[in-house]
Amino acid sequence: MCVNHVTGAAEEMMEAALEQHLEDTMKNPSVVGVLCTDSQGLNLGCCGSLSDEHAGVISILPQYAGKLTMDPTDVPVVCLESDSGTVMIQKHDRLTVAVHKMSS
């Protein structure tokens, strides 16, 4: 079950779509966690191994990575690799998405 932190009547449609995307991502057998934050680091929704405690760090890493490129149109993907798998983080407009995959 995914945790969704989007509230308010106007956001009901977005909430359902976000929850569906989180659940669909978790259907991949190698995925053990997914998290979506806003630009301020607020956790909008998460499943599995990624939770509220990760939201702030996940939201800021792509911003720092973007400063390493000279091309402002580049959209960097931050990959954190360890023995427990890989966390891939990418910013999309005002949202940041992280996916935790197990090593094969």
C-alpha positions as CSV (number, residue, x, y, z in Angstrom):
1,M,0.0,0.0,0.0
2,C,1.3,3.4,-0.9
3,V,1.2,6.5,1.3
4,N,-0.2,9.6,-0.4
5,H,0.1,13.1,1.1
6,V,-1.8,15.1,-1.4
7,T,-4.9,16.8,0.1
8,G,-7.7,19.1,-0.9
9,A,-10.7,18.8,-3.1
10,A,-9.0,20.2,-6.2
11,E,-6.3,17.7,-5.9
12,E,-8.5,14.6,-5.8
13,M,-7.9,13.7,-9.5
14,M,-4.2,14.3,-9.2
15,E,-4.1,12.2,-6.0
16,A,-5.7,9.2,-7.8
17,A,-3.3,9.6,-10.7
18,L,-0.3,9.8,-8.5
19,E,-1.3,6.8,-6.4
20,Q,-1.8,4.8,-9.6
21,H,1.6,5.8,-10.9
22,L,3.2,4.8,-7.6
23,E,1.4,1.4,-7.6
24,D,2.3,0.8,-11.2
25,T,5.9,1.5,-10.6
26,M,6.0,-0.9,-7.6
27,K,4.6,-3.7,-9.9
28,N,8.1,-4.1,-11.4
29,P,9.7,-7.0,-9.5
30,S,13.1,-5.2,-9.2
31,V,11.5,-2.0,-7.7
32,V,11.4,-1.9,-3.9
33,G,10.6,1.7,-3.3
34,V,9.3,4.9,-5.0
35,L,8.8,8.4,-3.8
36,C,7.5,11.7,-5.2
37,T,8.2,15.1,-3.7
38,D,7.5,18.7,-4.5
39,S,10.2,21.3,-5.0
40,Q,10.1,22.1,-1.3
41,G,10.8,18.5,-0.3
42,L,7.2,17.7,0.8
43,N,6.5,14.0,0.3
44,L,3.5,13.8,-2.0
45,G,3.5,10.0,-2.0
46,C,5.7,7.0,-1.4
47,C,5.7,3.2,-1.4
48,G,8.1,0.5,-0.2
49,S,11.6,1.3,1.0
50,L,11.4,5.1,0.5
51,S,9.5,7.2,3.0
52,D,9.0,10.7,4.5
53,E,12.5,10.7,6.0
54,H,14.0,10.5,2.5
55,A,11.9,13.3,0.9
56,G,14.1,16.3,1.7
57,V,17.4,14.8,0.6
58,I,15.8,13.3,-2.6
59,S,14.3,16.7,-3.6
60,I,17.6,18.6,-3.2
61,L,20.0,16.2,-5.0
62,P,18.8,16.8,-8.6
63,Q,19.1,20.6,-7.9
64,Y,22.8,20.2,-7.0
65,A,23.4,17.8,-9.9
66,G,21.9,20.4,-12.3
67,K,24.6,22.8,-11.3
68,L,27.3,20.5,-12.6
69,T,26.2,20.9,-16.2
70,M,26.7,23.9,-18.5
71,D,23.5,23.1,-20.5
72,P,20.4,24.4,-18.7
73,T,18.2,22.1,-20.7
74,D,20.0,19.0,-19.3
75,V,17.8,17.0,-16.9
76,P,20.3,15.0,-14.8
77,V,19.5,11.6,-13.2
78,V,21.2,11.1,-9.9
79,C,22.1,7.4,-9.3
80,L,23.1,6.3,-5.8
81,E,24.5,2.8,-6.0
82,S,25.2,0.5,-3.0
83,D,25.1,-3.2,-2.1
84,S,21.4,-2.8,-1.4
85,G,20.5,-1.6,-4.9
86,T,20.3,1.7,-6.8
87,V,18.2,4.8,-6.2
88,M,17.6,6.8,-9.3
89,I,16.4,10.4,-8.8
90,Q,15.1,12.8,-11.4
91,K,13.4,16.2,-11.3
92,H,10.4,16.6,-13.6
93,D,9.2,20.3,-13.6
94,R,8.3,21.0,-10.0
95,L,8.3,17.3,-8.9
96,T,11.1,15.0,-8.1
97,V,10.8,11.2,-8.4
98,A,13.0,8.6,-6.8
99,V,12.9,4.8,-7.6
100,H,14.8,2.3,-5.5
101,K,15.7,-0.9,-7.5
102,M,17.4,-4.0,-6.1
103,S,20.7,-5.0,-7.6
104,S,20.5,-8.0,-10.0
